[in-house]
C-alpha cells in the first residue's frame, strides 16, 4: 500500500514538474525576444541554474564525509546529459544544426574532461579546483562573446522594467519549483528502492545521476515540445559545463579525496568515448542527426550495463 501511494505521488509530482518547466521555457523565450539576447545564451544560464539539485546533493554528501557521491553524481551526470538526453532528443527530433567548427567545440570538451584527469591520483586539490573554476568562466565568457557578436539579426523589442521583472520572477519561481519537486521525486524514489530491497549504493550509481538531472530532462522535453530547440540544447550544455564547476567549488573549499576504483575508470572511459563521438559528430555535415543520436544513447546504455556488472561482481 505504501509503495502504491509513493507511485501515485510520483505521477502527480511529474505533472507539476512539467508545468514548472513550462513557466521557465516560455518566459525565457519572451525575455530573450524582449532584450534581443539569443535563446542559446539564456539556455546556458538556465542550465547552470538547473544544476542546483547536484549542488545540494553534493553539499549534503560532503557534510557526511562521502566525497564519492558528488564526484560520481556530477561526472556521471555528463553521460546522462550527452548520452541519454541529447541522444534521445536527436532520435525523436531528427537533427540539430552546428557550425561544424572543431575550434568552437573542442575547448568545451577539454574543460569537461578536466576533473577526470585531476582525479586520477584519487583527489582533486584546491589548486585544481581553482583551475576548473577559472576555466569555467573563460568558457562562458567565450560563448557569450560568440553569441553577442552573432545574434542573427535578432531585434530588441522594447520592454518596461515592470514587465521584465514580472517575467524574470516567473522564471525564478519555475526554477525553484523545478528544483524542489525534483528533490521530492529523488527522495521518494530512494524510499521506494529501499522498500523493494534495492541497495542504496546501486541506487546512487544508477539513479542519482539520472534523478538530479530531472530538471534538465523536463526542460529539454518541454523545449522540444514548444519548438524552441536552441533552449533545450543550450540548457544541456550549460548544465554539463556547470557540473565540473561545482566540483571545482567543492575542491576549492576543501580538497576532495576519494577512491578512484573500477567504477570511476569506467565512468571516465565512457565519458571520453562520448566526448570524442560528440566532437566527430559536431564536425560532420554541420549537423547532429538521428543516426548519431542512436550512437550516443547506445554509449549510455552500455555504460549502465557495465556499472550493473561491476556491482554484481563486487
MIDREN-526343 format. One line per 2 residues: number of its first residue (from 1); for each residue x, y, z of N, C-alpha, C. Coordinates in nm, 3 decimals. Example, Ala and Ser with C-alpha at 12.3 -4.5 7.8 and 13.67 -1.06 7.14 Angstrom:
<atoms>
1	1.319/-0.569/0.780/1.230/-0.450/0.780/1.320/-0.330/0.780  1.285/-0.225/0.708/1.367/-0.106/0.714/1.290/0.003/0.787;
</atoms>
This chain:
<atoms>
1	0.082/-0.121/0.000/0.000/0.000/0.000/0.086/0.126/0.000  0.196/0.122/0.078/0.288/0.237/0.085/0.351/0.262/-0.051;
3	0.393/0.154/-0.118/0.456/0.167/-0.249/0.359/0.224/-0.352  0.234/0.183/-0.347/0.133/0.236/-0.438/0.113/0.385/-0.416;
5	0.110/0.425/-0.289/0.096/0.567/-0.255/0.212/0.648/-0.310  0.334/0.592/-0.298/0.453/0.660/-0.349/0.444/0.675/-0.501;
7	0.401/0.570/-0.570/0.390/0.575/-0.716/0.290/0.681/-0.760  0.175/0.687/-0.692/0.075/0.789/-0.724/0.132/0.929/-0.701;
9	0.205/0.945/-0.591/0.267/1.075/-0.559/0.368/1.114/-0.666  0.444/1.015/-0.716/0.543/1.042/-0.820/0.477/1.090/-0.949;
11	0.366/1.026/-0.987/0.294/1.069/-1.108/0.245/1.213/-1.094  0.192/1.247/-0.977/0.144/1.383/-0.952/0.259/1.484/-0.958;
13	0.371/1.447/-0.896/0.489/1.536/-0.895/0.544/1.557/-1.036  0.545/1.453/-1.118/0.593/1.467/-1.255/0.504/1.562/-1.335;
15	0.374/1.560/-1.309/0.283/1.652/-1.377/0.319/1.797/-1.343  0.338/1.826/-1.215/0.372/1.962/-1.173/0.514/2.000/-1.214;
17	0.601/1.899/-1.228/0.736/1.924/-1.277/0.730/1.979/-1.419  0.643/1.920/-1.502/0.625/1.968/-1.638/0.569/2.109/-1.642;
19	0.473/2.138/-1.557/0.415/2.271/-1.551/0.518/2.375/-1.508  0.605/2.337/-1.415/0.712/2.429/-1.369/0.808/2.459/-1.483;
21	0.841/2.356/-1.562/0.931/2.375/-1.676/0.869/2.468/-1.780  0.736/2.459/-1.797/0.667/2.547/-1.892/0.683/2.694/-1.853;
23	0.675/2.722/-1.722/0.694/2.860/-1.674/0.830/2.913/-1.716  0.932/2.826/-1.707/1.069/2.866/-1.740/1.086/2.883/-1.890;
25	1.048/2.782/-1.966/1.071/2.779/-2.110/1.004/2.897/-2.181  0.876/2.917/-2.156/0.801/3.021/-2.226/0.850/3.161/-2.190;
27	0.881/3.184/-2.061/0.923/3.318/-2.020/1.068/3.347/-2.055  1.153/3.244/-2.059/1.291/3.263/-2.105/1.290/3.309/-2.251;
29	1.204/3.247/-2.331/1.195/3.287/-2.472/1.148/3.432/-2.484  1.050/3.472/-2.403/0.998/3.608/-2.409/1.103/3.709/-2.365;
31	1.180/3.674/-2.261/1.286/3.765/-2.215/1.391/3.782/-2.324  1.428/3.673/-2.388/1.526/3.680/-2.497/1.479/3.768/-2.611;
33	1.352/3.754/-2.649/1.295/3.835/-2.756/1.293/3.983/-2.718  1.257/4.011/-2.595/1.245/4.149/-2.550/1.381/4.219/-2.542;
35	1.483/4.145/-2.498/1.615/4.206/-2.477/1.708/4.188/-2.597  1.664/4.111/-2.697/1.748/4.088/-2.813/1.864/3.995/-2.785;
37	1.850/3.911/-2.682/1.955/3.815/-2.646/1.919/3.679/-2.704  2.016/3.610/-2.759/1.989/3.479/-2.818/1.942/3.381/-2.712;
39	1.844/3.300/-2.751/1.791/3.198/-2.662/1.903/3.103/-2.619  1.999/3.080/-2.707/2.109/2.987/-2.676/2.182/3.029/-2.549;
41	2.218/3.157/-2.539/2.294/3.201/-2.423/2.208/3.200/-2.297  2.080/3.235/-2.310/1.989/3.227/-2.196/1.978/3.083/-2.147;
43	1.981/2.989/-2.241/1.976/2.847/-2.205/2.099/2.804/-2.127  2.215/2.861/-2.160/2.337/2.830/-2.085/2.321/2.870/-1.938;
45	2.264/2.987/-1.918/2.241/3.035/-1.781/2.141/2.944/-1.710  2.034/2.910/-1.781/1.932/2.821/-1.724/1.992/2.686/-1.688;
47	2.080/2.634/-1.775/2.144/2.505/-1.749/2.227/2.506/-1.622  2.293/2.619/-1.596/2.372/2.629/-1.473/2.281/2.631/-1.350;
49	2.163/2.693/-1.364/2.071/2.702/-1.251/2.002/2.568/-1.223  1.977/2.489/-1.328/1.913/2.360/-1.308/2.008/2.257/-1.246;
51	2.133/2.296/-1.224/2.228/2.207/-1.157/2.222/2.221/-1.005  2.126/2.297/-0.955/2.111/2.315/-0.810/2.088/2.182/-0.736;
53	2.011/2.086/-0.792/1.997/1.958/-0.721/2.131/1.888/-0.701  2.217/1.891/-0.803/2.350/1.829/-0.790/2.431/1.899/-0.680;
55	2.419/2.032/-0.676/2.492/2.109/-0.575/2.444/2.073/-0.434  2.311/2.065/-0.416/2.257/2.036/-0.283/2.292/1.894/-0.239;
57	2.287/1.798/-0.332/2.326/1.660/-0.300/2.473/1.655/-0.262  2.556/1.730/-0.334/2.699/1.732/-0.305/2.730/1.790/-0.169;
59	2.663/1.899/-0.133/2.684/1.962/-0.002/2.648/1.865/0.109  2.533/1.799/0.096/2.490/1.704/0.199/2.585/1.586/0.210;
61	2.632/1.536/0.097/2.722/1.421/0.096/2.857/1.457/0.159  2.911/1.573/0.124/3.041/1.614/0.179/3.031/1.642/0.328;
63	2.916/1.692/0.373/2.899/1.716/0.516/2.899/1.586/0.595  2.867/1.475/0.527/2.868/1.343/0.590/2.994/1.265/0.552;
65	3.093/1.337/0.496/3.222/1.278/0.459/3.205/1.164/0.358  3.125/1.190/0.254/3.103/1.093/0.146/3.136/1.159/0.012;
67	3.265/1.186/-0.015/3.304/1.260/-0.136/3.276/1.185/-0.265  3.265/1.049/-0.257/3.241/0.972/-0.379/3.107/1.006/-0.443;
69	3.009/1.045/-0.359/2.875/1.073/-0.411/2.873/1.195/-0.504  2.925/1.312/-0.461/2.922/1.426/-0.555/3.009/1.404/-0.678;
71	3.124/1.336/-0.662/3.210/1.311/-0.777/3.138/1.221/-0.878  3.083/1.110/-0.829/3.013/1.018/-0.918/2.887/1.079/-0.975;
73	2.815/1.155/-0.893/2.689/1.215/-0.938/2.713/1.322/-1.044  2.807/1.413/-1.019/2.832/1.523/-1.110/2.897/1.478/-1.240;
75	2.996/1.388/-1.230/3.061/1.340/-1.351/2.973/1.240/-1.425  2.898/1.158/-1.350/2.805/1.067/-1.414/2.693/1.141/-1.484;
77	2.661/1.260/-1.434/2.557/1.341/-1.496/2.591/1.382/-1.638  2.721/1.392/-1.669/2.763/1.431/-1.804/2.721/1.325/-1.906;
79	2.733/1.197/-1.867/2.690/1.089/-1.955/2.539/1.092/-1.972  2.467/1.123/-1.865/2.321/1.134/-1.874/2.282/1.247/-1.970;
81	2.350/1.361/-1.958/2.317/1.478/-2.040/2.346/1.455/-2.188  2.468/1.409/-2.218/2.509/1.396/-2.358/2.473/1.260/-2.418;
83	2.466/1.157/-2.333/2.433/1.025/-2.385/2.284/1.002/-2.393  2.217/1.006/-2.278/2.074/0.977/-2.273/1.988/1.090/-2.330;
85	2.001/1.211/-2.273/1.907/1.319/-2.308/1.932/1.371/-2.450  2.058/1.402/-2.482/2.088/1.450/-2.617/2.062/1.341/-2.720;
87	2.102/1.217/-2.687/2.078/1.106/-2.779/1.930/1.087/-2.807  1.849/1.088/-2.702/1.704/1.071/-2.719/1.644/1.188/-2.796;
89	1.694/1.309/-2.770/1.644/1.427/-2.842/1.669/1.414/-2.992  1.787/1.367/-3.030/1.819/1.351/-3.171/1.734/1.241/-3.235;
91	1.712/1.134/-3.162/1.631/1.024/-3.215/1.487/1.069/-3.240  1.433/1.146/-3.147/1.294/1.188/-3.156/1.273/1.307/-3.249;
93	1.378/1.389/-3.265/1.361/1.513/-3.341/1.455/1.526/-3.460  1.516/1.416/-3.498/1.591/1.405/-3.623/1.728/1.471/-3.624;
95	1.737/1.604/-3.614/1.867/1.667/-3.633/1.877/1.803/-3.563  2.005/1.842/-3.537/2.036/1.973/-3.478/2.152/2.033/-3.557;
97	2.139/2.156/-3.600/2.243/2.221/-3.678/2.359/2.265/-3.588  2.482/2.258/-3.639/2.603/2.307/-3.570/2.680/2.396/-3.666;
99	2.785/2.464/-3.615/2.867/2.544/-3.706/2.977/2.460/-3.770  2.993/2.335/-3.723/3.089/2.244/-3.785/3.234/2.274/-3.754;
101	3.262/2.370/-3.667/3.399/2.410/-3.637/3.450/2.340/-3.511  3.553/2.257/-3.527/3.611/2.189/-3.412/3.664/2.290/-3.311;
103	3.718/2.401/-3.361/3.779/2.501/-3.273/3.678/2.562/-3.176  3.550/2.560/-3.211/3.449/2.619/-3.124/3.396/2.520/-3.020;
105	3.415/2.391/-3.045/3.359/2.289/-2.956/3.465/2.216/-2.874  3.586/2.207/-2.928/3.693/2.132/-2.860/3.727/2.188/-2.722;
107	3.739/2.321/-2.703/3.770/2.374/-2.569/3.666/2.333/-2.464  3.540/2.325/-2.505/3.434/2.285/-2.412/3.454/2.141/-2.367;
109	3.488/2.052/-2.461/3.507/1.911/-2.428/3.632/1.890/-2.341  3.738/1.967/-2.370/3.861/1.958/-2.288/3.831/2.000/-2.145;
111	3.753/2.108/-2.131/3.716/2.155/-1.997/3.636/2.048/-1.922  3.540/1.985/-1.988/3.458/1.883/-1.925/3.542/1.764/-1.880;
113	3.650/1.736/-1.952/3.737/1.622/-1.920/3.836/1.653/-1.806  3.852/1.781/-1.772/3.950/1.821/-1.670/3.936/1.748/-1.536;
115	3.816/1.743/-1.476/3.804/1.676/-1.344/3.846/1.530/-1.346  3.821/1.461/-1.460/3.862/1.322/-1.471/4.014/1.309/-1.463;
117	4.083/1.397/-1.535/4.230/1.395/-1.534/4.284/1.428/-1.395  4.226/1.528/-1.330/4.271/1.567/-1.197/4.245/1.458/-1.094;
119	4.140/1.376/-1.113/4.103/1.275/-1.016/4.179/1.144/-1.026  4.270/1.133/-1.121/4.343/1.008/-1.139/4.432/0.973/-1.020;
121	4.471/1.074/-0.941/4.555/1.048/-0.823/4.471/1.038/-0.695  4.341/1.007/-0.712/4.249/0.985/-0.600/4.214/1.113/-0.522;
123	4.236/1.227/-0.582/4.198/1.351/-0.515/4.191/1.466/-0.616  4.115/1.568/-0.578/4.112/1.692/-0.654/4.149/1.802/-0.556;
125	4.265/1.863/-0.575/4.319/1.959/-0.480/4.251/2.095/-0.493  4.279/2.181/-0.399/4.223/2.317/-0.402/4.272/2.393/-0.525;
127	4.400/2.375/-0.559/4.454/2.442/-0.678/4.384/2.392/-0.804  4.364/2.260/-0.813/4.294/2.204/-0.928/4.150/2.254/-0.934;
129	4.088/2.270/-0.817/3.954/2.328/-0.812/3.953/2.470/-0.866  4.054/2.547/-0.831/4.066/2.684/-0.882/4.081/2.685/-1.033;
131	4.162/2.593/-1.086/4.182/2.583/-1.232/4.050/2.552/-1.302  3.972/2.460/-1.245/3.843/2.423/-1.305/3.748/2.543/-1.306;
133	3.742/2.616/-1.196/3.652/2.733/-1.188/3.695/2.841/-1.286  3.826/2.867/-1.294/3.878/2.967/-1.387/3.844/2.928/-1.531;
135	3.864/2.800/-1.563/3.833/2.751/-1.698/3.685/2.766/-1.729  3.601/2.746/-1.629/3.456/2.760/-1.648/3.419/2.902/-1.691;
137	3.472/3.002/-1.619/3.439/3.140/-1.652/3.496/3.181/-1.788  3.612/3.128/-1.824/3.670/3.157/-1.955/3.583/3.100/-2.067;
139	3.533/2.978/-2.047/3.446/2.914/-2.146/3.315/2.992/-2.161  3.254/3.028/-2.048/3.128/3.102/-2.052/3.146/3.238/-2.119;
141	3.258/3.306/-2.088/3.285/3.436/-2.148/3.305/3.422/-2.299  3.373/3.317/-2.339/3.394/3.290/-2.482/3.261/3.266/-2.554;
143	3.175/3.189/-2.492/3.043/3.162/-2.551/2.959/3.290/-2.557  2.972/3.373/-2.455/2.899/3.500/-2.452/2.942/3.590/-2.568;
145	3.073/3.603/-2.589/3.124/3.687/-2.697/3.078/3.633/-2.833  3.081/3.501/-2.847/3.040/3.440/-2.973/2.894/3.469/-3.004;
147	2.808/3.457/-2.904/2.665/3.478/-2.925/2.630/3.626/-2.933  2.707/3.708/-2.862/2.683/3.852/-2.867/2.711/3.907/-3.005;
149	2.815/3.855/-3.070/2.856/3.906/-3.200/2.788/3.838/-3.318  2.700/3.742/-3.286/2.632/3.671/-3.396/2.486/3.649/-3.359;
151	2.414/3.759/-3.344/2.275/3.749/-3.299/2.175/3.723/-3.410  2.228/3.692/-3.531/2.143/3.651/-3.643/2.031/3.752/-3.672;
153	2.062/3.879/-3.647/1.965/3.981/-3.679/1.850/3.993/-3.581  1.866/3.933/-3.465/1.760/3.944/-3.365/1.742/4.091/-3.326;
155	1.620/4.138/-3.326/1.592/4.276/-3.291/1.542/4.286/-3.149  1.591/4.388/-3.082/1.546/4.409/-2.945/1.407/4.473/-2.946;
157	1.318/4.418/-2.865/1.182/4.470/-2.853/1.174/4.543/-2.720  1.112/4.662/-2.722/1.103/4.743/-2.601/1.025/4.669/-2.492;
159	1.073/4.679/-2.368/1.008/4.615/-2.254/1.022/4.706/-2.133  0.915/4.720/-2.057/0.920/4.802/-1.936/0.987/4.723/-1.825;
161	1.040/4.797/-1.727/1.105/4.731/-1.614/1.007/4.640/-1.540  0.883/4.687/-1.527/0.781/4.608/-1.457/0.756/4.476/-1.529;
163	0.745/4.481/-1.662/0.720/4.360/-1.740/0.840/4.265/-1.734  0.961/4.324/-1.740/1.082/4.242/-1.735/1.093/4.167/-1.603;
165	1.074/4.239/-1.492/1.087/4.175/-1.361/0.974/4.075/-1.335  0.859/4.099/-1.396/0.748/4.004/-1.383/0.784/3.872/-1.450;
167	0.840/3.880/-1.570/0.877/3.758/-1.642/0.996/3.690/-1.574  1.091/3.771/-1.525/1.207/3.715/-1.456/1.163/3.645/-1.328;
169	1.069/3.705/-1.256/1.017/3.644/-1.133/0.948/3.512/-1.163  0.878/3.507/-1.275/0.809/3.383/-1.314/0.910/3.273/-1.346;
171	1.020/3.311/-1.413/1.126/3.214/-1.442/1.187/3.160/-1.313  1.215/3.251/-1.220/1.275/3.211/-1.092/1.180/3.123/-1.012;
173	1.050/3.156/-1.016/0.950/3.073/-0.949/0.948/2.933/-1.009  0.948/2.928/-1.142/0.951/2.797/-1.209/1.074/2.718/-1.175;
175	1.189/2.788/-1.164/1.315/2.722/-1.131/1.312/2.665/-0.990  1.262/2.744/-0.895/1.251/2.698/-0.756/1.161/2.576/-0.748;
177	1.045/2.582/-0.814/0.953/2.469/-0.814/1.019/2.346/-0.878  1.095/2.369/-0.985/1.162/2.260/-1.055/1.260/2.188/-0.963;
179	1.341/2.265/-0.891/1.441/2.207/-0.801/1.375/2.137/-0.683  1.275/2.202/-0.622/1.207/2.144/-0.505/1.136/2.014/-0.541;
181	1.061/2.017/-0.652/0.987/1.898/-0.693/1.082/1.786/-0.733  1.192/1.822/-0.800/1.292/1.720/-0.838/1.350/1.652/-0.715;
183	1.380/1.732/-0.611/1.434/1.674/-0.487/1.333/1.582/-0.421  1.204/1.620/-0.424/1.100/1.534/-0.367/1.091/1.402/-0.444;
185	1.101/1.409/-0.575/1.097/1.289/-0.658/1.213/1.197/-0.626  1.333/1.256/-0.610/1.452/1.177/-0.578/1.435/1.107/-0.443;
187	1.388/1.181/-0.344/1.371/1.125/-0.209/1.268/1.012/-0.208  1.155/1.032/-0.276/1.052/0.929/-0.282/1.102/0.806/-0.358;
189	1.182/0.829/-0.462/1.236/0.718/-0.538/1.330/0.633/-0.453  1.412/0.698/-0.372/1.504/0.625/-0.284/1.426/0.543/-0.182;
191	1.319/0.601/-0.126/1.234/0.526/-0.032/1.175/0.403/-0.101  1.127/0.421/-0.224/1.069/0.311/-0.299/1.172/0.202/-0.326;
193	1.293/0.243/-0.362/1.400/0.145/-0.387/1.435/0.068/-0.261  1.441/0.137/-0.149/1.469/0.069/-0.021/1.358/-0.030/0.014;
195	1.233/0.011/-0.009/1.120/-0.079/0.019/1.123/-0.204/-0.068  1.178/-0.187/-0.189/1.186/-0.301/-0.281/1.313/-0.382/-0.261;
197	1.398/-0.338/-0.166/1.519/-0.413/-0.134/1.637/-0.389/-0.225  1.637/-0.277/-0.297/1.749/-0.244/-0.385/1.854/-0.168/-0.304;
199	1.982/-0.212/-0.305/2.087/-0.148/-0.226/2.101/0.001/-0.257  2.122/0.082/-0.155/2.133/0.226/-0.172/2.254/0.263/-0.255;
201	2.362/0.180/-0.249/2.481/0.207/-0.330/2.447/0.195/-0.478  2.374/0.090/-0.512/2.332/0.073/-0.651/2.243/0.189/-0.694;
203	2.157/0.232/-0.604/2.068/0.345/-0.634/2.149/0.472/-0.660  2.256/0.491/-0.584/2.339/0.610/-0.601/2.407/0.612/-0.737;
205	2.461/0.496/-0.777/2.536/0.489/-0.903/2.443/0.497/-1.024  2.331/0.425/-1.016/2.245/0.412/-1.133/2.131/0.512/-1.137;
207	2.093/0.568/-1.021/1.975/0.654/-1.016/2.007/0.801/-0.992  2.104/0.829/-0.902/2.127/0.968/-0.863/2.165/1.059/-0.980;
209	2.258/1.013/-1.066/2.299/1.098/-1.178/2.183/1.122/-1.273  2.089/1.028/-1.278/1.970/1.046/-1.359/1.868/1.134/-1.287;
211	1.846/1.105/-1.158/1.746/1.179/-1.081/1.778/1.326/-1.064  1.905/1.359/-1.037/1.939/1.500/-1.018/1.940/1.579/-1.148;
213	1.929/1.508/-1.261/1.918/1.577/-1.390/1.774/1.585/-1.440  1.678/1.556/-1.351/1.538/1.567/-1.390/1.502/1.708/-1.442;
215	1.552/1.817/-1.378/1.519/1.949/-1.433/1.562/1.964/-1.578  1.684/1.919/-1.611/1.732/1.929/-1.749/1.648/1.844/-1.843;
217	1.610/1.723/-1.796/1.529/1.634/-1.879/1.395/1.699/-1.910  1.329/1.753/-1.808/1.197/1.811/-1.828/1.204/1.938/-1.912;
219	1.303/2.025/-1.885/1.318/2.147/-1.965/1.344/2.112/-2.111  1.426/2.009/-2.135/1.456/1.966/-2.272/1.330/1.918/-2.343;
221	1.253/1.834/-2.274/1.129/1.782/-2.333/1.033/1.895/-2.366  1.018/1.987/-2.271/0.925/2.098/-2.292/0.974/2.193/-2.401;
223	1.105/2.210/-2.410/1.161/2.297/-2.514/1.136/2.239/-2.652  1.159/2.109/-2.667/1.129/2.043/-2.794/0.980/2.053/-2.825;
225	0.898/2.032/-2.723/0.752/2.036/-2.741/0.706/2.175/-2.786  0.773/2.278/-2.733/0.736/2.416/-2.768/0.813/2.467/-2.889;
227	0.890/2.378/-2.954/0.966/2.413/-3.075/1.071/2.521/-3.048  1.138/2.511/-2.934/1.248/2.603/-2.902/1.374/2.518/-2.885;
229	1.426/2.465/-2.995/1.536/2.369/-2.989/1.662/2.430/-2.930  1.686/2.560/-2.961/1.809/2.623/-2.910/1.814/2.623/-2.759;
231	1.698/2.638/-2.695/1.693/2.642/-2.549/1.724/2.505/-2.491  1.672/2.398/-2.551/1.695/2.264/-2.498/1.842/2.225/-2.507;
233	1.905/2.253/-2.620/2.046/2.216/-2.638/2.137/2.298/-2.548  2.112/2.428/-2.541/2.198/2.513/-2.459/2.180/2.484/-2.311;
235	2.059/2.440/-2.270/2.037/2.403/-2.130/2.122/2.281/-2.094  2.126/2.183/-2.184/2.210/2.065/-2.161/2.358/2.104/-2.153;
237	2.400/2.190/-2.246/2.540/2.233/-2.248/2.574/2.312/-2.122  2.482/2.401/-2.081/2.505/2.481/-1.961/2.519/2.394/-1.838;
239	2.436/2.291/-1.828/2.443/2.200/-1.714/2.571/2.118/-1.717  2.609/2.071/-1.837/2.733/1.992/-1.850/2.856/2.074/-1.813;
241	2.853/2.204/-1.842/2.964/2.292/-1.806/2.966/2.321/-1.655  2.847/2.326/-1.596/2.837/2.361/-1.454/2.877/2.245/-1.363;
243	2.852/2.122/-1.403/2.886/2.007/-1.318/3.033/2.006/-1.275  3.129/2.018/-1.369/3.270/2.027/-1.326/3.297/2.149/-1.239;
245	3.228/2.262/-1.269/3.249/2.384/-1.190/3.208/2.363/-1.045  3.101/2.286/-1.022/3.058/2.257/-0.885/3.164/2.175/-0.813;
247	3.222/2.078/-0.883/3.332/2.001/-0.825/3.448/2.094/-0.790  3.476/2.189/-0.880/3.582/2.286/-0.855/3.556/2.369/-0.731;
249	3.430/2.410/-0.711/3.393/2.488/-0.592/3.415/2.407/-0.465  3.369/2.281/-0.468/3.387/2.194/-0.351/3.535/2.174/-0.320;
251	3.616/2.152/-0.425/3.759/2.127/-0.406/3.831/2.252/-0.357  3.787/2.368/-0.405/3.850/2.493/-0.362/3.827/2.517/-0.213;
253	3.707/2.482/-0.166/3.676/2.497/-0.023/3.753/2.396/0.061  3.753/2.270/0.013/3.824/2.163/0.083/3.862/2.055/-0.019;
255	3.991/2.017/-0.028/4.031/1.914/-0.124/3.944/1.789/-0.115  3.908/1.734/-0.230/3.822/1.615/-0.236/3.909/1.491/-0.249;
257	3.903/1.405/-0.150/3.977/1.279/-0.154/3.878/1.165/-0.173  3.902/1.082/-0.271/3.813/0.969/-0.298/3.892/0.855/-0.360;
259	3.830/0.737/-0.364/3.895/0.620/-0.422/3.856/0.605/-0.568  3.956/0.619/-0.657/3.932/0.602/-0.800/3.934/0.452/-0.832;
261	3.818/0.387/-0.816/3.810/0.243/-0.837/3.768/0.211/-0.981  3.729/0.085/-1.004/3.692/0.041/-1.138/3.574/0.120/-1.193;
263	3.477/0.151/-1.106/3.361/0.228/-1.150/3.403/0.366/-1.202  3.500/0.427/-1.134/3.548/0.558/-1.175/3.616/0.550/-1.312;
265	3.702/0.449/-1.330/3.774/0.436/-1.457/3.678/0.406/-1.573  3.574/0.328/-1.544/3.473/0.300/-1.647/3.396/0.427/-1.681;
267	3.364/0.504/-1.579/3.295/0.631/-1.599/3.380/0.725/-1.685  3.509/0.732/-1.655/3.600/0.817/-1.731/3.612/0.769/-1.875;
269	3.626/0.636/-1.894/3.642/0.580/-2.028/3.520/0.607/-2.115  3.401/0.584/-2.060/3.280/0.604/-2.139/3.253/0.752/-2.165;
271	3.291/0.838/-2.070/3.275/0.982/-2.093/3.366/1.029/-2.205  3.490/0.981/-2.204/3.584/1.018/-2.310/3.536/0.967/-2.446;
273	3.482/0.845/-2.450/3.426/0.792/-2.575/3.314/0.882/-2.624  3.229/0.922/-2.531/3.115/1.007/-2.564/3.162/1.143/-2.617;
275	3.264/1.201/-2.552/3.313/1.332/-2.594/3.379/1.326/-2.732  3.454/1.219/-2.758/3.517/1.201/-2.890/3.411/1.187/-2.998;
277	3.308/1.108/-2.971/3.198/1.092/-3.066/3.128/1.226/-3.092  3.104/1.300/-2.985/3.039/1.430/-2.999/3.121/1.525/-3.087;
279	3.252/1.526/-3.065/3.340/1.612/-3.144/3.332/1.574/-3.292  3.334/1.444/-3.318/3.326/1.395/-3.456/3.190/1.430/-3.519;
281	3.084/1.406/-3.445/2.950/1.433/-3.496/2.928/1.583/-3.517  2.985/1.664/-3.428/2.968/1.809/-3.436/3.025/1.863/-3.567;
283	3.136/1.803/-3.609/3.204/1.849/-3.731/3.136/1.797/-3.858  3.083/1.675/-3.855/3.033/1.610/-3.975/2.906/1.678/-4.028;
285	2.914/1.728/-4.149/2.799/1.787/-4.219/2.730/1.900/-4.142  2.800/1.955/-4.042/2.746/2.066/-3.962/2.608/2.032/-3.904;
287	2.589/1.905/-3.869/2.458/1.861/-3.819/2.473/1.740/-3.727  2.396/1.740/-3.617/2.382/1.620/-3.535/2.253/1.552/-3.581;
289	2.262/1.422/-3.615/2.149/1.353/-3.677/2.090/1.245/-3.587  1.978/1.188/-3.633/1.912/1.079/-3.562/2.005/0.959/-3.548;
291	2.077/0.928/-3.654/2.172/0.816/-3.651/2.278/0.836/-3.544  2.327/0.958/-3.533/2.429/0.988/-3.432/2.369/0.984/-3.292;
293	2.241/1.019/-3.281/2.172/1.009/-3.153/2.166/0.865/-3.105  2.149/0.771/-3.198/2.148/0.628/-3.163/2.283/0.586/-3.106;
295	2.391/0.637/-3.165/2.525/0.607/-3.113/2.541/0.660/-2.970  2.496/0.784/-2.947/2.511/0.846/-2.815/2.434/0.770/-2.707;
297	2.310/0.736/-2.737/2.229/0.667/-2.637/2.278/0.524/-2.617  2.340/0.465/-2.721/2.397/0.331/-2.707/2.515/0.331/-2.609;
299	2.596/0.438/-2.614/2.707/0.451/-2.520/2.654/0.456/-2.378  2.547/0.531/-2.358/2.487/0.542/-2.224/2.436/0.407/-2.175;
301	2.368/0.333/-2.263/2.312/0.203/-2.225/2.423/0.104/-2.189  2.529/0.101/-2.270/2.642/0.011/-2.241/2.709/0.050/-2.110;
303	2.719/0.180/-2.086/2.776/0.229/-1.959/2.695/0.177/-1.841  2.562/0.186/-1.848/2.477/0.135/-1.741/2.499/-0.014/-1.719;
305	2.508/-0.089/-1.828/2.526/-0.234/-1.818/2.658/-0.269/-1.751  2.763/-0.194/-1.783/2.894/-0.222/-1.720/2.890/-0.189/-1.571;
307	2.818/-0.083/-1.534/2.808/-0.047/-1.392/2.732/-0.154/-1.315  2.625/-0.206/-1.375/2.549/-0.315/-1.312/2.637/-0.438/-1.297;
309	2.716/-0.467/-1.398/2.807/-0.581/-1.394/2.911/-0.567/-1.283  2.965/-0.446/-1.269/3.063/-0.421/-1.164/3.001/-0.443/-1.026;
311	2.879/-0.393/-1.008/2.809/-0.413/-0.882/2.785/-0.561/-0.854  2.753/-0.635/-0.958/2.726/-0.780/-0.941/2.854/-0.853/-0.901;
313	2.967/-0.811/-0.956/3.095/-0.874/-0.923/3.136/-0.842/-0.779  3.117/-0.714/-0.743/3.153/-0.671/-0.607/3.062/-0.739/-0.505;
</atoms>
